[in-house]
Amino acid sequence: MANASLNNSKASSPPMTTMSVLAPALGWLVPGAGHLIQKRWIRGVLLMASVVIMFVLGLLMQGHVYHANGGDILDILGFVGDVGSGGLYLLTLAQDWGHGAIAHATADYGTKYLIVAGLLNFISVADAYHIAIGKKP
Amino acid sequence: MTIELSHFSAALLFSVFASVVFGITQRNTPREQIRYGLYCFAMFFGGVFLAGWVMWFLRR
């Protein structure tokens, strides 16, 4: 009985392939690359353009980039959102960009753009994984 | 270099990019993806106008 249940769960689990690991990892590091590596050219380019343009606009609007922190819950959630942008976030940290200017009325929009760009990239990473395991065409 | 978008253009650009990602990731076929992307854009954009009118009435 227990063996049958174990076999069923093994049969229903998605196949672990190189692509199922590589596509999400690459997709996180370079937005859209998880689709491009699987030859979904148009989808990959559109996802890359959406996430990258949104992130760059957020920086240009003087948005605030959150760092790893253990303080306020909203700051932690902001960091989780930002880190979704992967390579863009790492580049921003390396260049010490993203010190929000509170003086600008639209700076808060910039902060939201940066967070949402990361969250959208998380969704595109999940999509790249679903393509890699054959759950989505 | 910095840019200052108006509230409206910031909301418009947000709607475009979010709709593109939602459309691609939430549906399977290209036709469904385009339809869902346009639906999301319409909902975002309609929400902007609705919120704008609600705020206008609240201000009066």
N, CA and C atoms of all chains as a GROMACS GRO file, in nm:
protein
  591
    1MET      N    1   0.084  -0.120   0.000
    1MET     CA    2   0.000   0.000   0.000
    1MET      C    3   0.087   0.126   0.000
    2ALA      N    4   0.182   0.127   0.098
    2ALA     CA    5   0.271   0.243   0.106
    2ALA      C    6   0.360   0.252  -0.017
    3ASN      N    7   0.404   0.134  -0.066
    3ASN     CA    8   0.487   0.133  -0.186
    3ASN      C    9   0.411   0.184  -0.307
    4ALA      N   10   0.284   0.143  -0.318
    4ALA     CA   11   0.202   0.188  -0.432
    4ALA      C   12   0.187   0.339  -0.429
    5SER      N   13   0.162   0.394  -0.308
    5SER     CA   14   0.148   0.539  -0.294
    5SER      C   15   0.278   0.610  -0.331
    6LEU      N   16   0.392   0.552  -0.288
    6LEU     CA   17   0.523   0.610  -0.319
    6LEU      C   18   0.549   0.608  -0.469
    7ASN      N   19   0.514   0.495  -0.533
    7ASN     CA   20   0.533   0.485  -0.677
    7ASN      C   21   0.447   0.585  -0.753
    8ASN      N   22   0.322   0.604  -0.704
    8ASN     CA   23   0.234   0.701  -0.768
    8ASN      C   24   0.290   0.842  -0.760
    9SER      N   25   0.344   0.879  -0.640
    9SER     CA   26   0.398   1.013  -0.626
    9SER      C   27   0.521   1.031  -0.712
   10LYS      N   28   0.600   0.923  -0.729
   10LYS     CA   29   0.718   0.932  -0.816
   10LYS      C   30   0.677   0.949  -0.961
   11ALA      N   31   0.571   0.875  -0.999
   11ALA     CA   32   0.525   0.882  -1.137
   11ALA      C   33   0.468   1.019  -1.169
   12SER      N   34   0.404   1.085  -1.070
   12SER     CA   35   0.343   1.214  -1.098
   12SER      C   36   0.441   1.330  -1.087
   13SER      N   37   0.558   1.309  -1.024
   13SER     CA   38   0.654   1.420  -1.010
   13SER      C   39   0.718   1.451  -1.145
   14PRO      N   40   0.744   1.579  -1.172
   14PRO     CA   41   0.799   1.617  -1.302
   14PRO      C   42   0.940   1.561  -1.322
   15PRO      N   43   0.978   1.532  -1.447
   15PRO     CA   44   1.111   1.478  -1.472
   15PRO      C   45   1.220   1.583  -1.442
   16MET      N   46   1.325   1.537  -1.377
   16MET     CA   47   1.437   1.626  -1.343
   16MET      C   48   1.538   1.621  -1.457
   17THR      N   49   1.538   1.724  -1.537
   17THR     CA   50   1.632   1.729  -1.649
   17THR      C   51   1.726   1.847  -1.630
   18THR      N   52   1.829   1.850  -1.711
   18THR     CA   53   1.923   1.963  -1.705
   18THR      C   54   1.850   2.094  -1.735
   19MET      N   55   1.761   2.088  -1.835
   19MET     CA   56   1.688   2.209  -1.873
   19MET      C   57   1.595   2.258  -1.763
   20SER      N   58   1.537   2.164  -1.686
   20SER     CA   59   1.443   2.205  -1.581
   20SER      C   60   1.514   2.277  -1.466
   21VAL      N   61   1.646   2.263  -1.459
   21VAL     CA   62   1.724   2.337  -1.359
   21VAL      C   63   1.786   2.462  -1.422
   22LEU      N   64   1.837   2.444  -1.543
   22LEU     CA   65   1.909   2.553  -1.610
   22LEU      C   66   1.817   2.668  -1.650
   23ALA      N   67   1.700   2.635  -1.706
   23ALA     CA   68   1.610   2.740  -1.757
   23ALA      C   69   1.564   2.836  -1.646
   24PRO      N   70   1.515   2.786  -1.530
   24PRO     CA   71   1.476   2.881  -1.426
   24PRO      C   72   1.594   2.962  -1.372
   25ALA      N   73   1.709   2.894  -1.355
   25ALA     CA   74   1.826   2.964  -1.299
   25ALA      C   75   1.871   3.076  -1.393
   26LEU      N   76   1.879   3.043  -1.522
   26LEU     CA   77   1.921   3.143  -1.620
   26LEU      C   78   1.815   3.252  -1.634
   27GLY      N   79   1.688   3.211  -1.627
   27GLY     CA   80   1.578   3.306  -1.637
   27GLY      C   81   1.577   3.406  -1.522
   28TRP      N   82   1.620   3.360  -1.404
   28TRP     CA   83   1.629   3.452  -1.290
   28TRP      C   84   1.746   3.549  -1.309
   29LEU      N   85   1.860   3.493  -1.352
   29LEU     CA   86   1.980   3.576  -1.366
   29LEU      C   87   1.965   3.679  -1.478
   30VAL      N   88   1.915   3.635  -1.592
   30VAL     CA   89   1.892   3.726  -1.706
   30VAL      C   90   1.744   3.713  -1.745
   31PRO      N   91   1.662   3.812  -1.713
   31PRO     CA   92   1.519   3.801  -1.742
   31PRO      C   93   1.491   3.764  -1.888
   32GLY      N   94   1.409   3.663  -1.909
   32GLY     CA   95   1.372   3.618  -2.045
   32GLY      C   96   1.464   3.511  -2.101
   33ALA      N   97   1.582   3.495  -2.041
   33ALA     CA   98   1.680   3.399  -2.096
   33ALA      C   99   1.633   3.254  -2.078
   34GLY      N  100   1.550   3.229  -1.977
   34GLY     CA  101   1.496   3.094  -1.956
   34GLY      C  102   1.408   3.051  -2.072
   35HIS      N  103   1.343   3.146  -2.137
   35HIS     CA  104   1.262   3.116  -2.255
   35HIS      C  105   1.349   3.111  -2.380
   36LEU      N  106   1.445   3.202  -2.387
   36LEU     CA  107   1.531   3.208  -2.507
   36LEU      C  108   1.611   3.078  -2.522
   37ILE      N  109   1.659   3.023  -2.409
   37ILE     CA  110   1.740   2.900  -2.415
   37ILE      C  111   1.656   2.780  -2.462
   38GLN      N  112   1.522   2.794  -2.447
   38GLN     CA  113   1.433   2.687  -2.493
   38GLN      C  114   1.370   2.721  -2.629
   39LYS      N  115   1.432   2.819  -2.695
   39LYS     CA  116   1.392   2.860  -2.831
   39LYS      C  117   1.252   2.917  -2.839
   40ARG      N  118   1.206   2.977  -2.727
   40ARG     CA  119   1.080   3.054  -2.732
   40ARG      C  120   1.123   3.199  -2.752
   41TRP      N  121   1.159   3.231  -2.875
   41TRP     CA  122   1.226   3.359  -2.903
   41TRP      C  123   1.138   3.479  -2.873
   42ILE      N  124   1.017   3.479  -2.927
   42ILE     CA  125   0.931   3.598  -2.913
   42ILE      C  126   0.894   3.619  -2.767
   43ARG      N  127   0.853   3.510  -2.701
   43ARG     CA  128   0.816   3.521  -2.559
   43ARG      C  129   0.935   3.570  -2.476
   44GLY      N  130   1.053   3.513  -2.504
   44GLY     CA  131   1.173   3.551  -2.430
   44GLY      C  132   1.207   3.698  -2.446
   45VAL      N  133   1.201   3.745  -2.571
   45VAL     CA  134   1.235   3.886  -2.597
   45VAL      C  135   1.134   3.979  -2.531
   46LEU      N  136   1.004   3.943  -2.539
   46LEU     CA  137   0.901   4.027  -2.478
   46LEU      C  138   0.914   4.031  -2.325
   47LEU      N  139   0.943   3.915  -2.265
   47LEU     CA  140   0.960   3.911  -2.119
   47LEU      C  141   1.084   3.990  -2.078
   48MET      N  142   1.192   3.970  -2.154
   48MET     CA  143   1.316   4.043  -2.123
   48MET      C  144   1.292   4.193  -2.132
   49ALA      N  145   1.229   4.236  -2.242
   49ALA     CA  146   1.205   4.380  -2.261
   49ALA      C  147   1.118   4.435  -2.148
   50SER      N  148   1.013   4.362  -2.113
   50SER     CA  149   0.921   4.413  -2.010
   50SER      C  150   0.992   4.429  -1.875
   51VAL      N  151   1.064   4.325  -1.833
   51VAL     CA  152   1.128   4.330  -1.701
   51VAL      C  153   1.243   4.431  -1.700
   52VAL      N  154   1.326   4.427  -1.804
   52VAL     CA  155   1.443   4.517  -1.805
   52VAL      C  156   1.399   4.663  -1.814
   53ILE      N  157   1.305   4.694  -1.904
   53ILE     CA  158   1.261   4.834  -1.918
   53ILE      C  159   1.197   4.882  -1.788
   54MET      N  160   1.117   4.796  -1.727
   54MET     CA  161   1.052   4.834  -1.601
   54MET      C  162   1.156   4.861  -1.491
   55PHE      N  163   1.257   4.775  -1.484
   55PHE     CA  164   1.361   4.792  -1.382
   55PHE      C  165   1.440   4.922  -1.407
   56VAL      N  166   1.479   4.944  -1.535
   56VAL     CA  167   1.558   5.064  -1.568
   56VAL      C  168   1.475   5.190  -1.542
   57LEU      N  169   1.346   5.187  -1.581
   57LEU     CA  170   1.260   5.302  -1.553
   57LEU      C  171   1.252   5.329  -1.403
   58GLY      N  172   1.244   5.221  -1.324
   58GLY     CA  173   1.240   5.236  -1.179
   58GLY      C  174   1.365   5.306  -1.126
   59LEU      N  175   1.480   5.267  -1.180
   59LEU     CA  176   1.605   5.333  -1.138
   59LEU      C  177   1.607   5.480  -1.181
   60LEU      N  178   1.564   5.504  -1.306
   60LEU     CA  179   1.566   5.641  -1.357
   60LEU      C  180   1.467   5.731  -1.284
   61MET      N  181   1.362   5.670  -1.228
   61MET     CA  182   1.264   5.748  -1.151
   61MET      C  183   1.309   5.766  -1.006
   62GLN      N  184   1.435   5.734  -0.980
   62GLN     CA  185   1.494   5.752  -0.845
   62GLN      C  186   1.432   5.656  -0.743
   63GLY      N  187   1.396   5.535  -0.791
   63GLY     CA  188   1.340   5.437  -0.699
   63GLY      C  189   1.443   5.388  -0.599
   64HIS      N  190   1.394   5.337  -0.488
   64HIS     CA  191   1.481   5.287  -0.382
   64HIS      C  192   1.502   5.137  -0.398
   65VAL      N  193   1.627   5.093  -0.396
   65VAL     CA  194   1.658   4.950  -0.404
   65VAL      C  195   1.682   4.898  -0.262
   66TYR      N  196   1.607   4.795  -0.225
   66TYR     CA  197   1.619   4.739  -0.090
   66TYR      C  198   1.737   4.643  -0.082
   67HIS      N  199   1.805   4.647   0.031
   67HIS     CA  200   1.913   4.550   0.057
   67HIS      C  201   1.862   4.443   0.153
   68ALA      N  202   1.940   4.334   0.162
   68ALA     CA  203   1.903   4.228   0.256
   68ALA      C  204   1.896   4.288   0.396
   69ASN      N  205   1.786   4.260   0.465
   69ASN     CA  206   1.770   4.321   0.597
   69ASN      C  207   1.681   4.233   0.684
   70GLY      N  208   1.689   4.254   0.812
   70GLY     CA  209   1.606   4.177   0.905
   70GLY      C  210   1.519   4.267   0.987
   71GLY      N  211   1.483   4.382   0.930
   71GLY     CA  212   1.409   4.481   1.006
   71GLY      C  213   1.260   4.478   0.979
   72ASP      N  214   1.209   4.589   0.928
   72ASP     CA  215   1.067   4.605   0.903
   72ASP      C  216   1.019   4.504   0.799
   73ILE      N  217   0.898   4.449   0.820
   73ILE     CA  218   0.845   4.346   0.730
   73ILE      C  219   0.831   4.399   0.587
   74LEU      N  220   0.794   4.527   0.573
   74LEU     CA  221   0.778   4.584   0.438
   74LEU      C  222   0.914   4.596   0.368
   75ASP      N  223   1.019   4.625   0.446
   75ASP     CA  224   1.154   4.630   0.388
   75ASP      C  225   1.198   4.491   0.342
   76ILE      N  226   1.163   4.389   0.422
   76ILE     CA  227   1.199   4.251   0.385
   76ILE      C  228   1.127   4.212   0.255
   77LEU      N  229   0.997   4.245   0.249
   77LEU     CA  230   0.919   4.212   0.129
   77LEU      C  231   0.971   4.290   0.008
   78GLY      N  232   1.013   4.414   0.031
   78GLY     CA  233   1.072   4.493  -0.077
   78GLY      C  234   1.198   4.428  -0.130
   79PHE      N  235   1.278   4.375  -0.039
   79PHE     CA  236   1.401   4.305  -0.080
   79PHE      C  237   1.366   4.180  -0.161
   80VAL      N  238   1.266   4.104  -0.114
   80VAL     CA  239   1.226   3.982  -0.186
   80VAL      C  240   1.183   4.017  -0.328
   81GLY      N  241   1.106   4.125  -0.343
   81GLY     CA  242   1.064   4.168  -0.476
   81GLY      C  243   1.182   4.209  -0.562
   82ASP      N  244   1.269   4.291  -0.506
   82ASP     CA  245   1.385   4.341  -0.582
   82ASP      C  246   1.476   4.228  -0.629
   83VAL      N  247   1.498   4.130  -0.542
   83VAL     CA  248   1.594   4.024  -0.572
   83VAL      C  249   1.545   3.936  -0.688
   84GLY      N  250   1.417   3.944  -0.719
   84GLY     CA  251   1.362   3.868  -0.832
   84GLY      C  252   1.422   3.910  -0.965
   85SER      N  253   1.474   4.030  -0.972
   85SER     CA  254   1.531   4.077  -1.099
   85SER      C  255   1.667   4.015  -1.128
   86GLY      N  256   1.721   3.939  -1.035
   86GLY     CA  257   1.842   3.862  -1.059
   86GLY      C  258   1.964   3.945  -1.091
   87GLY      N  259   2.014   3.929  -1.213
   87GLY     CA  260   2.137   3.997  -1.255
   87GLY      C  261   2.125   4.148  -1.249
   88LEU      N  262   2.007   4.200  -1.281
   88LEU     CA  263   1.987   4.345  -1.276
   88LEU      C  264   2.004   4.396  -1.133
   89TYR      N  265   1.951   4.319  -1.037
   89TYR     CA  266   1.963   4.357  -0.897
   89TYR      C  267   2.109   4.351  -0.851
   90LEU      N  268   2.178   4.244  -0.892
   90LEU     CA  269   2.319   4.230  -0.853
   90LEU      C  270   2.403   4.343  -0.913
   91LEU      N  271   2.373   4.378  -1.039
   91LEU     CA  272   2.444   4.490  -1.103
   91LEU      C  273   2.419   4.621  -1.029
   92THR      N  274   2.295   4.640  -0.989
   92THR     CA  275   2.259   4.761  -0.915
   92THR      C  276   2.334   4.770  -0.783
   93LEU      N  277   2.343   4.655  -0.714
   93LEU     CA  278   2.418   4.654  -0.588
   93LEU      C  279   2.566   4.683  -0.613
   94ALA      N  280   2.621   4.620  -0.718
   94ALA     CA  281   2.763   4.638  -0.748
   94ALA      C  282   2.796   4.783  -0.782
   95GLN      N  283   2.704   4.848  -0.851
   95GLN     CA  284   2.727   4.988  -0.892
   95GLN      C  285   2.680   5.088  -0.787
   96ASP      N  286   2.622   5.038  -0.679
   96ASP     CA  287   2.571   5.123  -0.572
   96ASP      C  288   2.466   5.223  -0.622
   97TRP      N  289   2.379   5.174  -0.713
   97TRP     CA  290   2.268   5.256  -0.760
   97TRP      C  291   2.148   5.233  -0.668
   98GLY      N  292   2.043   5.312  -0.694
   98GLY     CA  293   1.916   5.287  -0.629
   98GLY      C  294   1.900   5.347  -0.491
   99HIS      N  295   1.961   5.466  -0.472
   99HIS     CA  296   1.936   5.537  -0.347
   99HIS      C  297   1.820   5.633  -0.374
  100GLY      N  298   1.703   5.597  -0.331
  100GLY     CA  299   1.583   5.674  -0.364
  100GLY      C  300   1.590   5.817  -0.314
  101ALA      N  301   1.539   5.910  -0.398
  101ALA     CA  302   1.532   6.051  -0.360
  101ALA      C  303   1.390   6.080  -0.316
  102ILE      N  304   1.372   6.102  -0.188
  102ILE     CA  305   1.237   6.123  -0.135
  102ILE      C  306   1.178   6.254  -0.187
  103ALA      N  307   1.267   6.345  -0.232
  103ALA     CA  308   1.219   6.476  -0.278
  103ALA      C  309   1.130   6.465  -0.401
  104HIS      N  310   1.152   6.361  -0.484
  104HIS     CA  311   1.072   6.347  -0.606
  104HIS      C  312   0.939   6.280  -0.574
  105ALA      N  313   0.832   6.338  -0.631
  105ALA     CA  314   0.699   6.280  -0.608
  105ALA      C  315   0.687   6.143  -0.673
  106THR      N  316   0.757   6.122  -0.784
  106THR     CA  317   0.744   5.995  -0.856
  106THR      C  318   0.848   5.892  -0.812
  107ALA      N  319   0.932   5.926  -0.715
  107ALA     CA  320   1.034   5.831  -0.670
  107ALA      C  321   0.969   5.706  -0.612
  108ASP      N  322   0.853   5.724  -0.548
  108ASP     CA  323   0.786   5.608  -0.492
  108ASP      C  324   0.735   5.514  -0.602
  109TYR      N  325   0.694   5.574  -0.715
  109TYR     CA  326   0.658   5.491  -0.830
  109TYR      C  327   0.779   5.410  -0.875
  110GLY      N  328   0.896   5.474  -0.874
  110GLY     CA  329   1.019   5.405  -0.914
  110GLY      C  330   1.045   5.284  -0.826
  111THR      N  331   1.026   5.303  -0.695
  111THR     CA  332   1.045   5.192  -0.601
  111THR      C  333   0.950   5.078  -0.634
  112LYS      N  334   0.826   5.113  -0.664
  112LYS     CA  335   0.726   5.009  -0.697
  112LYS      C  336   0.760   4.941  -0.830
  113TYR      N  337   0.810   5.019  -0.926
  113TYR     CA  338   0.850   4.961  -1.055
  113TYR      C  339   0.960   4.856  -1.032
  114LEU      N  340   1.058   4.890  -0.948
  114LEU     CA  341   1.169   4.797  -0.922
  114LEU      C  342   1.119   4.668  -0.858
  115ILE      N  343   1.029   4.681  -0.762
  115ILE     CA  344   0.977   4.562  -0.694
  115ILE      C  345   0.894   4.477  -0.790
  116VAL      N  346   0.806   4.543  -0.866
  116VAL     CA  347   0.717   4.467  -0.956
  116VAL      C  348   0.797   4.402  -1.069
  117ALA      N  349   0.904   4.469  -1.116
  117ALA     CA  350   0.989   4.406  -1.219
  117ALA      C  351   1.043   4.273  -1.167
  118GLY      N  352   1.086   4.272  -1.042
  118GLY     CA  353   1.137   4.147  -0.982
  118GLY      C  354   1.027   4.042  -0.968
  119LEU      N  355   0.909   4.085  -0.926
  119LEU     CA  356   0.799   3.990  -0.908
  119LEU      C  357   0.754   3.932  -1.043
  120LEU      N  358   0.752   4.016  -1.145
  120LEU     CA  359   0.716   3.967  -1.279
  120LEU      C  360   0.821   3.868  -1.328
  121ASN      N  361   0.946   3.893  -1.293
  121ASN     CA  362   1.051   3.798  -1.334
  121ASN      C  363   1.036   3.664  -1.262
  122PHE      N  364   0.989   3.667  -1.137
  122PHE     CA  365   0.961   3.540  -1.068
  122PHE      C  366   0.856   3.459  -1.146
  123ILE      N  367   0.753   3.530  -1.195
  123ILE     CA  368   0.648   3.460  -1.272
  123ILE      C  369   0.706   3.403  -1.400
  124SER      N  370   0.793   3.480  -1.466
  124SER     CA  371   0.850   3.430  -1.593
  124SER      C  372   0.946   3.314  -1.568
  125VAL      N  373   1.012   3.313  -1.452
  125VAL     CA  374   1.098   3.199  -1.415
  125VAL      C  375   1.014   3.073  -1.398
  126ALA      N  376   0.900   3.088  -1.330
  126ALA     CA  377   0.809   2.973  -1.312
  126ALA      C  378   0.759   2.923  -1.447
  127ASP      N  379   0.732   3.017  -1.538
  127ASP     CA  380   0.684   2.980  -1.672
  127ASP      C  381   0.793   2.903  -1.749
  128ALA      N  382   0.917   2.950  -1.736
  128ALA     CA  383   1.028   2.881  -1.804
  128ALA      C  384   1.043   2.739  -1.750
  129TYR      N  385   1.022   2.723  -1.620
  129TYR     CA  386   1.029   2.588  -1.560
  129TYR      C  387   0.917   2.499  -1.615
  130HIS      N  388   0.796   2.554  -1.624
  130HIS     CA  389   0.683   2.475  -1.675
  130HIS      C  390   0.706   2.433  -1.820
  131ILE      N  391   0.770   2.519  -1.898
  131ILE     CA  392   0.802   2.481  -2.037
  131ILE      C  393   0.907   2.369  -2.035
  132ALA      N  394   1.005   2.382  -1.946
  132ALA     CA  395   1.114   2.284  -1.942
  132ALA      C  396   1.066   2.144  -1.903
  133ILE      N  397   0.965   2.137  -1.816
  133ILE     CA  398   0.916   2.004  -1.774
  133ILE      C  399   0.803   1.955  -1.864
  134GLY      N  400   0.769   2.033  -1.966
  134GLY     CA  401   0.669   1.991  -2.063
  134GLY      C  402   0.526   2.015  -2.020
  135LYS      N  403   0.507   2.093  -1.914
  135LYS     CA  404   0.371   2.122  -1.866
  135LYS      C  405   0.303   2.228  -1.952
  136LYS      N  406   0.384   2.303  -2.025
  136LYS     CA  407   0.332   2.411  -2.109
  136LYS      C  408   0.404   2.407  -2.243
  137PRO      N  409   0.331   2.432  -2.353
  137PRO     CA  410   0.397   2.429  -2.485
  137PRO      C  411   0.493   2.546  -2.507
  138MET      N  412   2.124   6.069  -1.482
  138MET     CA  413   2.004   6.089  -1.564
  138MET      C  414   1.880   6.042  -1.487
  139THR      N  415   1.781   6.127  -1.482
  139THR     CA  416   1.656   6.088  -1.415
  139THR      C  417   1.537   6.124  -1.504
  140ILE      N  418   1.427   6.059  -1.482
  140ILE     CA  419   1.304   6.095  -1.551
  140ILE      C  420   1.192   6.111  -1.449
  141GLU      N  421   1.100   6.198  -1.482
  141GLU     CA  422   0.983   6.216  -1.396
  141GLU      C  423   0.858   6.194  -1.478
  142LEU      N  424   0.797   6.079  -1.460
  142LEU     CA  425   0.675   6.048  -1.532
  142LEU      C  426   0.556   6.105  -1.454
  143SER      N  427   0.451   6.139  -1.528
  143SER     CA  428   0.328   6.181  -1.460
  143SER      C  429   0.261   6.057  -1.399
  144HIS      N  430   0.166   6.079  -1.312
  144HIS     CA  431   0.095   5.966  -1.252
  144HIS      C  432   0.032   5.879  -1.360
  145PHE      N  433  -0.028   5.947  -1.461
  145PHE     CA  434  -0.099   5.874  -1.566
  145PHE      C  435  -0.004   5.791  -1.650
  146SER      N  436   0.108   5.851  -1.694
  146SER     CA  437   0.200   5.776  -1.780
  146SER      C  438   0.268   5.663  -1.702
  147ALA      N  439   0.293   5.686  -1.572
  147ALA     CA  440   0.351   5.578  -1.490
  147ALA      C  441   0.255   5.460  -1.482
  148ALA      N  442   0.126   5.490  -1.462
  148ALA     CA  443   0.025   5.384  -1.455
  148ALA      C  444   0.009   5.314  -1.590
  149LEU      N  445   0.017   5.394  -1.698
  149LEU     CA  446   0.002   5.337  -1.833
  149LEU      C  447   0.115   5.239  -1.864
  150LEU      N  448   0.240   5.281  -1.837
  150LEU     CA  449   0.355   5.194  -1.864
  150LEU      C  450   0.350   5.068  -1.777
  151PHE      N  451   0.312   5.088  -1.651
  151PHE     CA  452   0.298   4.974  -1.560
  151PHE      C  453   0.199   4.872  -1.619
  152SER      N  454   0.087   4.923  -1.668
  152SER     CA  455  -0.017   4.835  -1.724
  152SER      C  456   0.036   4.757  -1.843
  153VAL      N  457   0.111   4.826  -1.930
  153VAL     CA  458   0.163   4.761  -2.051
  153VAL      C  459   0.256   4.645  -2.014
  154PHE      N  460   0.354   4.672  -1.929
  154PHE     CA  461   0.456   4.569  -1.899
  154PHE      C  462   0.395   4.453  -1.819
  155ALA      N  463   0.312   4.485  -1.723
  155ALA     CA  464   0.250   4.378  -1.643
  155ALA      C  465   0.160   4.292  -1.732
  156SER      N  466   0.086   4.356  -1.824
  156SER     CA  467  -0.005   4.281  -1.912
  156SER      C  468   0.072   4.188  -2.006
  157VAL      N  469   0.186   4.235  -2.057
  157VAL     CA  470   0.268   4.151  -2.145
  157VAL      C  471   0.311   4.024  -2.070
  158VAL      N  472   0.362   4.041  -1.949
  158VAL     CA  473   0.410   3.925  -1.872
  158VAL      C  474   0.294   3.834  -1.833
  159PHE      N  475   0.183   3.892  -1.787
  159PHE     CA  476   0.066   3.809  -1.751
  159PHE      C  477   0.016   3.731  -1.872
  160GLY      N  478   0.005   3.798  -1.986
  160GLY     CA  479  -0.045   3.732  -2.106
  160GLY      C  480   0.041   3.613  -2.146
  161ILE      N  481   0.173   3.633  -2.145
  161ILE     CA  482   0.264   3.526  -2.189
  161ILE      C  483   0.265   3.410  -2.090
  162THR      N  484   0.262   3.442  -1.962
  162THR     CA  485   0.284   3.337  -1.862
  162THR      C  486   0.157   3.263  -1.820
  163GLN      N  487   0.041   3.327  -1.837
  163GLN     CA  488  -0.081   3.266  -1.782
  163GLN      C  489  -0.164   3.190  -1.884
  164ARG      N  490  -0.126   3.195  -2.010
  164ARG     CA  491  -0.201   3.122  -2.113
  164ARG      C  492  -0.105   3.042  -2.201
  165ASN      N  493  -0.161   2.943  -2.273
  165ASN     CA  494  -0.075   2.851  -2.348
  165ASN      C  495  -0.053   2.886  -2.494
  166THR      N  496  -0.161   2.913  -2.566
  166THR     CA  497  -0.145   2.938  -2.710
  166THR      C  498  -0.125   3.087  -2.736
  167PRO      N  499  -0.057   3.120  -2.847
  167PRO     CA  500  -0.034   3.262  -2.879
  167PRO      C  501  -0.162   3.345  -2.884
  168ARG      N  502  -0.267   3.288  -2.943
  168ARG     CA  503  -0.394   3.361  -2.954
  168ARG      C  504  -0.451   3.393  -2.815
  169GLU      N  505  -0.450   3.291  -2.728
  169GLU     CA  506  -0.500   3.312  -2.590
  169GLU      C  507  -0.413   3.412  -2.514
  170GLN      N  508  -0.283   3.406  -2.541
  170GLN     CA  509  -0.190   3.497  -2.472
  170GLN      C  510  -0.219   3.642  -2.508
  171ILE      N  511  -0.243   3.666  -2.638
  171ILE     CA  512  -0.272   3.803  -2.682
  171ILE      C  513  -0.405   3.850  -2.622
  172ARG      N  514  -0.505   3.762  -2.628
  172ARG     CA  515  -0.637   3.799  -2.575
  172ARG      C  516  -0.629   3.829  -2.425
  173TYR      N  517  -0.557   3.744  -2.350
  173TYR     CA  518  -0.549   3.764  -2.205
  173TYR      C  519  -0.465   3.888  -2.172
  174GLY      N  520  -0.360   3.912  -2.251
  174GLY     CA  521  -0.279   4.032  -2.231
  174GLY      C  522  -0.363   4.158  -2.251
  175LEU      N  523  -0.443   4.159  -2.357
  175LEU     CA  524  -0.530   4.274  -2.383
  175LEU      C  525  -0.636   4.290  -2.274
  176TYR      N  526  -0.687   4.176  -2.227
  176TYR     CA  527  -0.786   4.179  -2.118
  176TYR      C  528  -0.725   4.241  -1.991
  177CYS      N  529  -0.604   4.196  -1.958
  177CYS     CA  530  -0.536   4.250  -1.838
  177CYS      C  531  -0.512   4.400  -1.855
  178PHE      N  532  -0.468   4.439  -1.975
  178PHE     CA  533  -0.442   4.582  -1.999
  178PHE      C  534  -0.570   4.663  -1.982
  179ALA      N  535  -0.678   4.612  -2.037
  179ALA     CA  536  -0.806   4.682  -2.025
  179ALA      C  537  -0.848   4.694  -1.878
  180MET      N  538  -0.826   4.586  -1.801
  180MET     CA  539  -0.863   4.589  -1.659
  180MET      C  540  -0.776   4.689  -1.582
  181PHE      N  541  -0.645   4.686  -1.609
  181PHE     CA  542  -0.556   4.782  -1.543
  181PHE      C  543  -0.597   4.925  -1.576
  182PHE      N  544  -0.615   4.948  -1.707
  182PHE     CA  545  -0.642   5.084  -1.754
  182PHE      C  546  -0.780   5.130  -1.708
  183GLY      N  547  -0.877   5.038  -1.713
  183GLY     CA  548  -1.010   5.071  -1.662
  183GLY      C  549  -1.005   5.103  -1.514
  184GLY      N  550  -0.922   5.027  -1.441
  184GLY     CA  551  -0.906   5.051  -1.297
  184GLY      C  552  -0.847   5.188  -1.268
  185VAL      N  553  -0.755   5.232  -1.355
  185VAL     CA  554  -0.695   5.365  -1.338
  185VAL      C  555  -0.803   5.473  -1.352
  186PHE      N  556  -0.885   5.460  -1.456
  186PHE     CA  557  -0.991   5.560  -1.477
  186PHE      C  558  -1.094   5.556  -1.366
  187LEU      N  559  -1.129   5.434  -1.324
  187LEU     CA  560  -1.228   5.418  -1.216
  187LEU      C  561  -1.176   5.482  -1.087
  188ALA      N  562  -1.050   5.450  -1.054
  188ALA     CA  563  -0.991   5.507  -0.932
  188ALA      C  564  -0.984   5.659  -0.942
  189GLY      N  565  -0.951   5.709  -1.064
  189GLY     CA  566  -0.944   5.853  -1.085
  189GLY      C  567  -1.078   5.920  -1.059
  190TRP      N  568  -1.187   5.861  -1.113
  190TRP     CA  569  -1.320   5.919  -1.092
  190TRP      C  570  -1.363   5.908  -0.946
  191VAL      N  571  -1.331   5.797  -0.882
  191VAL     CA  572  -1.365   5.783  -0.739
  191VAL      C  573  -1.297   5.892  -0.658
  192MET      N  574  -1.168   5.916  -0.688
  192MET     CA  575  -1.095   6.020  -0.614
  192MET      C  576  -1.154   6.159  -0.643
  193TRP      N  577  -1.198   6.179  -0.768
  193TRP     CA  578  -1.259   6.307  -0.805
  193TRP      C  579  -1.386   6.332  -0.725
  194PHE      N  580  -1.468   6.226  -0.711
  194PHE     CA  581  -1.592   6.242  -0.634
  194PHE      C  582  -1.562   6.260  -0.485
  195LEU      N  583  -1.460   6.190  -0.435
  195LEU     CA  584  -1.425   6.204  -0.293
  195LEU      C  585  -1.376   6.345  -0.263
  196ARG      N  586  -1.312   6.407  -0.362
  196ARG     CA  587  -1.253   6.540  -0.340
  196ARG      C  588  -1.362   6.648  -0.335
  197ARG      N  589  -1.475   6.622  -0.400
  197ARG     CA  590  -1.580   6.723  -0.408
  197ARG      C  591  -1.658   6.735  -0.278
   0.00000   0.00000   0.00000
